[in-house]
Amino acid sequence: MKLYRHILLLIAITLAGTLNAQNKSQQILDDLANKTNAAQNIKVGFNYEMDNADADIHEVTEGSLIVSGDKYILKIAGQEIICDGKTIWTYISDAEEVQINEVDLDESFSPTKLFSSYSDDYDASLAKEFTENNRNYYLLQLKPKDKNSSFDYVHLQIDKDKMQISAFILYDFDDNVFSYIIKEYLTNVELGENAFSFDASKYPDVYVIDMR
């Protein structure tokens, strides 16, 4: 569930562009949001890394995410989470089961709630500009205002020339670092008419847990 929360945080930051930022950082977020929202949909492939140096932990896995407004498809770690804006299907391949839930706009994992709350909940600042492998980047730091937040801050790395997120790195209070490194970034991909719903006919042996 923590991973799911991070992904929705990434979606919201990418699309919102309304964080409480000053000067150049606000302009960067606005430019990022404008370009992102101009696309009908976005598909990203990413590496997810979890590191804790003191505990000698380094975990890496791959994932993909398709976003279109409040609709999304997240595939990672043997799970496929599909949301059509009203219903969420969570398919777990190892268990051959799918859990069905309604989207609760008042609960903390709702993208809609996340999109609308950032101007009140977070401060953004430009940490630095740098060049790596002949690419130019901005590094923004996002700091939650809530003292009871589950994490300390987020670093958002943005490709200056493409105006696209290239990395999203979250630092919590237990010295854990959660990194999402974007490997592929596509816009306006062709999707089927029912792309954002679970097709049970493709999984004839799936066990359905309907929690609506």
C-alpha positions as CSV (number, residue, x, y, z in Angstrom):
1,M,0.0,0.0,0.0
2,K,2.9,2.3,0.6
3,L,4.1,1.8,-2.9
4,Y,0.6,2.6,-4.2
5,R,0.5,5.8,-2.2
6,H,3.9,6.8,-3.7
7,I,2.6,6.2,-7.2
8,L,-0.5,8.4,-6.6
9,L,1.7,11.0,-5.1
10,L,3.8,11.0,-8.3
11,I,0.6,11.2,-10.5
12,A,-0.7,14.1,-8.5
13,I,2.5,16.1,-8.5
14,T,3.0,15.5,-12.3
15,L,-0.5,16.7,-13.2
16,A,-1.3,19.3,-10.5
17,G,1.3,22.0,-11.0
18,T,-0.3,24.1,-8.1
19,L,2.1,23.5,-5.3
20,N,2.9,26.4,-3.0
21,A,6.1,27.4,-4.6
22,Q,8.0,30.6,-5.2
23,N,9.5,32.3,-8.3
24,K,11.3,29.9,-10.6
25,S,10.1,26.7,-9.0
26,Q,6.4,27.7,-9.5
27,Q,7.1,28.4,-13.2
28,I,8.8,25.0,-13.6
29,L,5.8,23.3,-12.0
30,D,3.4,25.2,-14.1
31,D,5.3,24.4,-17.3
32,L,5.4,20.7,-16.3
33,A,1.7,20.6,-15.6
34,N,0.7,22.4,-18.8
35,K,2.7,20.1,-21.0
36,T,1.5,17.0,-19.1
37,N,-2.1,18.0,-19.2
38,A,-1.9,18.7,-22.9
39,A,-1.5,15.0,-23.5
40,Q,-4.5,12.7,-23.8
41,N,-2.7,10.1,-21.8
42,I,0.8,9.3,-20.6
43,K,2.6,5.9,-20.4
44,V,5.8,5.5,-18.4
45,G,8.0,2.6,-17.7
46,F,10.1,3.0,-14.5
47,N,12.5,1.3,-12.2
48,Y,11.4,1.3,-8.5
49,E,14.3,1.2,-6.0
50,M,14.1,1.0,-2.2
51,D,17.3,1.7,-0.3
52,N,18.3,1.9,3.3
53,A,22.1,2.1,3.8
54,D,22.1,1.4,7.5
55,A,20.1,-1.8,7.0
56,D,22.0,-2.8,3.9
57,I,18.8,-2.9,1.9
58,H,18.7,-2.4,-1.9
59,E,15.6,-3.6,-3.8
60,V,14.9,-3.0,-7.4
61,T,11.9,-3.9,-9.5
62,E,10.3,-2.6,-12.8
63,G,6.9,-1.2,-13.3
64,S,4.7,0.7,-15.7
65,L,2.0,3.3,-15.4
66,I,-0.7,4.7,-17.8
67,V,-2.6,7.8,-16.7
68,S,-5.5,9.5,-18.3
69,G,-7.2,12.0,-16.0
70,D,-8.4,10.1,-12.9
71,K,-8.0,6.8,-14.8
72,Y,-4.9,4.8,-14.5
73,I,-3.3,1.4,-14.9
74,L,-0.4,0.5,-12.6
75,K,1.6,-2.8,-13.1
76,I,4.3,-3.6,-10.6
77,A,5.5,-6.4,-8.3
78,G,3.0,-9.0,-9.6
79,Q,0.1,-6.7,-9.2
80,E,-2.1,-4.8,-11.7
81,I,-4.2,-1.9,-10.3
82,I,-6.8,-0.5,-12.7
83,C,-8.9,2.5,-12.0
84,D,-11.7,4.0,-14.2
85,G,-12.2,6.9,-11.8
86,K,-15.1,5.2,-10.0
87,T,-13.9,1.6,-9.4
88,I,-10.5,0.1,-8.6
89,W,-9.6,-3.5,-9.5
90,T,-6.4,-4.9,-7.9
91,Y,-5.3,-8.1,-9.6
92,I,-2.7,-10.2,-7.8
93,S,-1.2,-12.8,-10.2
94,D,0.3,-15.2,-7.6
95,A,-3.0,-15.5,-5.8
96,E,-5.1,-15.5,-9.0
97,E,-7.5,-13.1,-7.4
98,V,-8.9,-9.6,-8.0
99,Q,-10.2,-7.3,-5.4
100,I,-12.8,-4.7,-6.4
101,N,-13.4,-1.5,-4.5
102,E,-15.1,1.8,-5.1
103,V,-13.0,4.9,-5.3
104,D,-13.5,6.9,-2.1
105,L,-12.9,10.6,-2.8
106,D,-12.5,11.2,0.9
107,E,-9.8,8.6,1.5
108,S,-6.1,9.4,1.3
109,F,-5.2,7.4,-1.8
110,S,-7.7,9.2,-4.1
111,P,-6.0,10.9,-7.0
112,T,-8.8,13.5,-7.2
113,K,-8.2,14.5,-3.6
114,L,-4.4,14.6,-4.2
115,F,-4.8,16.8,-7.3
116,S,-6.8,19.4,-5.4
117,S,-4.8,19.6,-2.1
118,Y,-1.2,20.4,-3.0
119,S,-1.4,24.2,-2.9
120,D,-2.3,23.9,0.8
121,D,-0.2,20.9,1.8
122,Y,3.2,21.3,0.2
123,D,6.0,23.8,-0.4
124,A,8.3,23.5,-3.4
125,S,11.7,25.0,-4.0
126,L,14.4,24.7,-6.6
127,A,17.2,22.8,-5.1
128,K,19.6,23.0,-8.1
129,E,20.1,22.9,-11.8
130,F,22.6,20.4,-13.2
131,T,23.8,18.5,-16.2
132,E,24.3,14.7,-16.4
133,N,25.0,12.6,-19.5
134,N,24.6,15.7,-21.7
135,R,21.1,16.3,-20.3
136,N,20.0,19.3,-18.4
137,Y,17.9,18.9,-15.3
138,Y,16.0,20.8,-12.6
139,L,15.9,19.3,-9.1
140,L,12.9,20.5,-7.1
141,Q,12.4,19.7,-3.4
142,L,8.8,19.2,-2.1
143,K,8.3,19.5,1.6
144,P,5.0,18.6,3.3
145,K,3.6,21.2,5.7
146,D,2.0,18.5,7.8
147,K,4.3,17.7,10.8
148,N,2.7,14.3,10.9
149,S,3.5,13.4,7.3
150,S,4.8,9.9,6.7
151,F,7.8,11.2,4.8
152,D,10.3,14.1,5.1
153,Y,10.5,15.4,1.6
154,V,10.5,14.5,-2.1
155,H,13.0,15.3,-4.8
156,L,11.5,15.8,-8.3
157,Q,14.0,15.6,-11.1
158,I,12.8,17.2,-14.3
159,D,14.4,17.1,-17.8
160,K,14.7,20.8,-18.7
161,D,14.6,20.3,-22.5
162,K,11.7,17.8,-22.6
163,M,9.9,19.3,-19.6
164,Q,9.3,15.7,-18.3
165,I,9.8,14.0,-15.0
166,S,12.9,11.8,-15.1
167,A,13.0,10.8,-11.4
168,F,10.9,10.9,-8.3
169,I,12.7,10.2,-5.0
170,L,11.0,10.1,-1.6
171,Y,12.8,10.3,1.7
172,D,11.1,9.1,4.9
173,F,11.9,9.4,8.5
174,D,13.3,5.9,8.8
175,D,16.2,6.6,6.5
176,N,14.4,4.8,3.6
177,V,14.8,6.2,0.1
178,F,12.2,5.2,-2.5
179,S,13.2,6.1,-6.0
180,Y,11.2,5.9,-9.2
181,I,13.5,6.3,-12.2
182,I,11.6,7.0,-15.5
183,K,13.0,4.8,-18.3
184,E,10.3,5.3,-20.9
185,Y,7.9,8.3,-21.3
186,L,5.2,8.2,-24.1
187,T,2.2,10.4,-24.7
188,N,-1.1,9.8,-26.6
189,V,-0.7,6.0,-26.9
190,E,-3.5,4.0,-28.4
191,L,-5.7,2.4,-25.8
192,G,-8.6,0.1,-26.2
193,E,-12.1,1.3,-25.4
194,N,-12.2,-0.6,-22.1
195,A,-8.6,-0.2,-21.2
196,F,-9.4,1.2,-17.7
197,S,-11.5,-1.8,-16.6
198,F,-10.7,-5.3,-15.6
199,D,-11.6,-7.9,-18.2
200,A,-12.4,-11.1,-16.2
201,S,-12.7,-13.1,-19.4
202,K,-8.9,-12.9,-19.8
203,Y,-8.5,-14.6,-16.4
204,P,-11.1,-17.5,-16.4
205,D,-9.7,-18.9,-13.1
206,V,-9.6,-15.6,-11.2
207,Y,-11.2,-15.5,-7.8
208,V,-13.2,-12.3,-7.5
209,I,-13.5,-10.4,-4.1
210,D,-16.1,-7.7,-4.6
211,M,-15.8,-5.3,-1.7
212,R,-18.1,-2.6,-3.0
